[in-house]
């Protein structure tokens, strides 16, 4: 959870605005030739509309997922992305490249030229050429208009039924988590789209002077990494990029068609590794972490207990717990108001009906609480809202369910919301994230010996994945390797 509140916007307005014009335009819809793929393609969305949708979703993603706080890394990714995009068939799009502060291994593209890589994928990359291949792949999805094509087909299918949301988000809540730009991240690409994006990644890499053989290696790495159980707010690479069985073999065939000397193209392993030296690895505990049902936030110095056994998520703007069957939700967010009473009034002004209000202190901190009723679309809901003042901020805690089930979950809401307290454990308050450390080997070794050479906070398997090597594989003297340093949170 981030330290500053920033109310999320919604792309629903954009989609509804597009809906009316699309219903008319679709009657006259025709296929046009895509300059990147050379194939005919259905498109009910103009380039201007595509850019507008991408720009609005970009703002939401930056707010809700957060960007990695390192200007040099952001500039490095942006410069490489623009270099590749300049060699594409759509160089005049408002290309934007960002690093998302998420440990998941993924990269994704939004319509209109908005490309993201996670810091998680950067820590697993081994060279600038590998990164160029990944960015080129995502650029390919944009130049081939894959997401726009999917959305056009979906809209055409809904003619006469009205235009709905792109996809239903996992948590639809009063906290403003519904209908966000994150919906666009869960669009999946089919085999043909992936093959086209691979072809275009090779094309853009070679045109920009980067060795496309690195992309062949990264496919295998991403598949290995994505099979691991991971945290983060995003799906992993395999969830958004389904892997064809013969993808590596197809990439090998593409290499045979390259008409330049591959040895003359750039790999740039050392310069890339120096860029990620010191990068945060894994989840950043300073932004909050779970210990069973306890949520601890060292940066904002508070803790909270969620109902035992509920599914939890730590998002940039909210911490959410959902009852396993989806029948009830507890949400923690920051309120924009400066005191608890003002925050309580502001929430009530959003179509919420306060039923019984009381002022109290929760573990020594000033608070205002009330039961409330509201409607989500046509469904009556009811719940408990508490607004707590803590270190100059107001925290908004909501527990809610269907109106008929309030009595069933009332006790769990009460116990959870009243558990909010100041965090005083000095070990937790001083916790720091794990980081990547780059080292040049003075002599040949193996990944096993490297793992034994220092007090590592990660498993041998994780260390091998980071270095894209197999157990027992020889690491030559003078080669650069990644280590993970630091102590895991208590």
N, C-alpha and C positions, 0 to 999 in steps of 0.2 A: 504493500500500500504506500503510495507516494505521500510526501509530507505537505503538499499544497492541494487544496480542493480546486477542481476545475470541471464544472458541470459539462457532461458529454452532450454533443449535438446529436442529431438524428438524420440519417439519410432517407428516412421515409418521405419527407417532404419532396426531396428531389425525385424519388421514384414515382410519387403520386403525380408530380408535375409532368414527368415524362409520360405517364400513363395515358392521359387524354390524347396527346399528340400521336403517341404510338398506335393507339387503336385506329386512328384515321390513316396514318402513314402505312400501317401494315397491309391495308387493302391494296396499296400500290407497291408493295415490297418486291424488290428484285435482288438477285445476287450480283455482286460485283467482284472483280478480280483483285485479290489481295497482293500487293506488290512484293511482300516478303516471301509468300509461299507460292505465288503464281497460280493459285487455285481460286475458283469461284466460291464466294462466301456470303451467307445471309447476314445482313446487318440492318437492324431496325433502329440503331442508335448512331447518331451522327458523331463526328469527331469532337465537336464542341460539347455535346452532351456527355461523351465519354470522359473528356477532361474534367468537366464540372463534377461528375460523380467521383472520379478519382481524387480530386482536390478536397472535396468535402470529407471523404472517408480518410484521407491522409491526416487531416486535422484531428479527427477522432482517434485514430490509431496513435498518433503522437501523444495525445492526452491520456488515453486509457492504458496503453502498453508502456509508454515512456521510452525515451531515447537514451542511448548509452552516453554518459556524461564524460566525453573525451573529445574535444574539438579536433585534435590531430587525427584521431581514428576516423571521425566523421568526414573530415576533409579528404582523407586518403581514399575512402570508399567512394565518395562523390566524384573525385577526379577520375578514378578508374572507370566508374560507371558512365560518366559523360564521354570519356574516350571511346568506349565501346559503342555507346548509343550513336555517336557521330558517324559510325560506320554502318549504321542500320538503314533500313528503308524509310524510317520515320524520324529523321534527325531533328525535326523542328518541334517535336512534342516538348512540353515543359518538364523534361526529365528531372526527376528528383530521386536521390539515393540516400537512404538513412540506415543507421544501425539501431535496432531495437534492443532495449535492455532486458533481454529474456534469455534464459539459459538453454531453451530448446534449440535443437539443431534444425534450422529451417531457413528458407528464403522464400519470398513471395512477391507477387506483382499485383498492382491495382490497375484498373483501366486508366488510360491517359498518360502513362509513363512514370508511375510512382512505384519505386522498387525498394524492398527492404531486405536486409539480412540481419539475423540475430547475432548477438555477441557469442551465443553458443556455437553457431556454425563457424564463426571466425576462429574460435579456439581450436577447432578440429581441422581447419585448413592448414596446408603445409607450404603453400607458395602463392605468389601473385597470379601465376598462370591458372592455378586451381580456382582462385577467387574470380578471375576473369571468366572462366568457364561457367561458374554458377551465375554470375551476373548476366552473362550473355544468354544463358538459358531463360532467365526471367525476362530479359529484354525481348527475347524471342516470343514469349507468350503475349507481350504487348504489341509487338509489330505484327504478329499473326492475328491479333484481336481475338484470342481464344476466349477470354472471359466475356467480352462483349458478344461474341457469337453464341455462347451458352445462354446468356441473358436474353438475347434476341429470340432464341428458340423457345425459352420459357415463357416469354411474353406473348409470342405467337400462339402458344398452346393455351394461354389464358384468355384469348379473345372472347368477348361475350361474358366472361366470368369476372372481369375486373383485374387490375394489376395488384398483386399482393407483395409482401416482403420477399426479399431475395431468399432468405432462409430464416427459420425461427431460431433465435439465440437460445443457448442452454439455460440461462437464467433470465426470465422476464420478470422484472421486479419494480417496485415503486422507487427504488434507488436510482432509476434511470439507466438500467443495464439493457433495456430492450431496444431492438431495432438499431443497433450500432453499426459502425463501419466494419467491425470485426466479422459481421456476417459474410462479407466478401472474401474473407480469408479461407472460408471452408468450401469454396467452389473447387471441385475436383476436375482434373483434366484426364481425358481418355488417352488411349494408346496413340492414336494418330496425332493428337495435340502434343504429346510428349516427344514423339519422334520429330515433329516439325521443330519444336523448341530446341532439341538436341542438334538438329541440322543447322539451325540458325546460330546456336552457341559456337559451333565449330567455325562457321562463316565469320562471325564477328571477332572471335579470338584471333584467327589467322590474319584478317584484315588489320587488326590492331597490333600484330606482331607478337602474340603470345602462343606458346606451344599448346596445341589442342590435345596432346597426349595426356596432359594433366587432368582433363575432364574425364577421361576413361578411368583414371585412378580414383577420382572423387566419387564417381557413381558407386563403386564398391565400398568406399569408406562410408558414404551416407547411408547405404543400405545396412551396413553393420551397426552404425551408431543408432539409426532409427529403430532398430529392433529392441534396443534397451528400453527399460521403463524409465521415463523422464518426467520431470516436473515442468513448471512453466505455464504460461497463460495460453500458449499457442499449441496447435497440433504439430507433430513432428513431420519431417520431410515426407515420409511414406504416406501420411494421412492426407496430404494435399497433392502429392506427386506419385500416383500409383506406378509401380515399377514393372515394365514389361519384362517377361522372363528372359528374353534374348537381348536386353538393352546393351549390355557390355559388348556382345558380339556385333550388334549393329553399329556401335561406336567404333569398333575396330575396322569395320568396312568403310566408315566415313574417313578414317585416317588414310586409307589407301587412295582416296580421291583427291587429297590435298596436293596441289601442284607446286609446292615450294619445299625447300630443304628444311625439314622440321628442326634440325640441329641449329639452324640460324635464328630460331624463334626464342623468345625470352621465357624463362621459368621464374627467376627471381625468388628463390627460396629464402635466402638470408635476409634481404630487405623486408620481405613480408613478415618473417618471424620477429624481427626487431620491432615492427609496428605493434604486434600483439603482446610483446613482453610487458608483463605487469597487468594484463587484462584480467578482470574478474572472471573466475571460473565457477560454474554452477550457480545456484541460487544465492542472491546477496542477502545475508541474514540481517544486515542493517535496515532493510526495507520490510522486515517482519518475517517470521517463520513459525511453523507449527511444531509443537511437541505434544503428540497425541491430540487431545481436544483443546490444549492450551495454545493460544496465539500470542507470541511475544514480539514486541516491536521496540528494538533498542534505540532507534533514531528518535522516535516520538515518546519513548519511555512509558509504555503502557502494556498491560496484558489483559486478555479476555478468554473466558472459557466458553467453547461452543458445545452444544449437546453431543454427548458421546455417540460415536458411530455414524454421525452425519458426514456427508461429503463436503469437503472444504476447498476453497480457492482463494489465493491471495492475489487479487488484481491490483492494477496501479491505483485505481480510485476507490476500491472497495474490497472488503474481506467478506466472503459469502460462505454460509453453511447451508446445505440443503438436506432435508430429511431424505433417507434412502429411496423412498417411493415417490419423491417429489411433492409431497403433500404440504410441506411447510418450509419456510426459509427464514434465516436470520442474516441480516446484512449490517455491516458497520461501514459508515462513510464519514467524511468530514463535512460539517455544515459551513456555509459561507458566512453566517451571522456571527456576531462577536460575543453573544451570551446565550445561555440556554433558553431563556424565555423567548427571545427574539427568534431563535431557531425553531422552537416549538410552534410559534405563530406562523412562521413562514411555511412550515410543512403543512399546517392545517389549511393554509390558503390554496393548496394545490389540489383541491377537490377531496380532501380528507375530512372526515367528521370526527372531531374529538368527543369522546363519550364521558370520560371521568378523568380529570387532571389533578395531579398533586405535585407539590414541590418537596424535594427531599435531598439528602446527601447520600451518595453511593461511595462507600469506602472513603469518606472524608471529602468528597468532591461534590460541588454544587450541581444539582440535576433537576430537570423537570420531566415528568412522565405522564402519559395518558394512554388509555385504550382508544382505539380508533376503528372506524368503519370506512370502507371505500369500495369502489367498483373498478375492476380491471376488465375493460371492454364491458361485457354484460354480467360478469361473475362477481357476486358480493364477496368481499374479503374482510377480515377483521384481524386485529393484532395489537401489539404493545409497542409503543414508541418511547424511547428515553433519550434525552439530550443532556450530555455530561460535559462540564467545563473541565479542561485539563491543559495546563501549561500554555494558556493563552489561546487555545483552540476549543471548538465545540464539536464533540463527536456525536453523530446521530446513529442510534442503534434501533433497528426495527426487527421485530419478530412477527410474522404474519402467516395466515393460512386461509382456507375457505371459511366463510363466516360460520358454517355449521360445525367446523372442527376446532374452533377456538378453545373450547373447554378441554379438548384432548391434548392440546399443545401449550396451553397457558402456563403450566408449571415450568416447562422447559424454557419457554421464552423468558420467564421471570428469572430463573436461575442464571441463564446466560447473560442477560442484560445487566443484572445486578453484580456480576462478577468483574465488571470493568474496574480496574485499579491501577495505581501507579506502579511501574516496574522498578524494583529496588535491588534486584540481584546484580551485583557489580560484575560478575562473570558474564552475564548476558549483556549488560549495558556496554561493555568494552569489546564485544565480539566484532571481528572483522571478516570480510569475505576471503575465500581462497583465491589465489591468483596464479596465473601462468608465469613461469620463469623460463627463459631461454638460456641454454648452455651449450657451449661448443666442446665436444668430447676431445680430451687429450689423448685418449687411446681407445682402441676398439673394445666394444663390450656388447652385451645383450640387454634386452629390455628388463630381464629378470635381475641382472646385476645392477642396472641403473636404479630399479625400484628398491633394491636392498641398500643402496649407497646413501640414502638419507631418510629422515623421518617423514614419510609421505602420508598425506591425509586421504588418499584415494586408493582404490584397489589396483592390483597389477593389470587387470583387464582394462580399466579406464585409462591407465597410463599407456598401454599398448594401442588403444583406439586413438588417443590423442596424437600419437606418433605414427599412426597408420602402419603398424608392423605386426607381425605374427609372433607368438611366443617362440623364443629361441633364435629369432632372426638376428643376424649380425649387424651391429651399428658400427660403421667405420670410424676410425680416428679422423678428427677434423670435421665430422658432420655435426649439424645443429639438432638439438633435441629439446622437447618440451618437458618441463617438470611442473607439478602442482605443489605449491607451498602454502603454509598457513595451518591453522587449527580449526577443526569443525566446531560449530556452535555447541554449547553445553545443553 
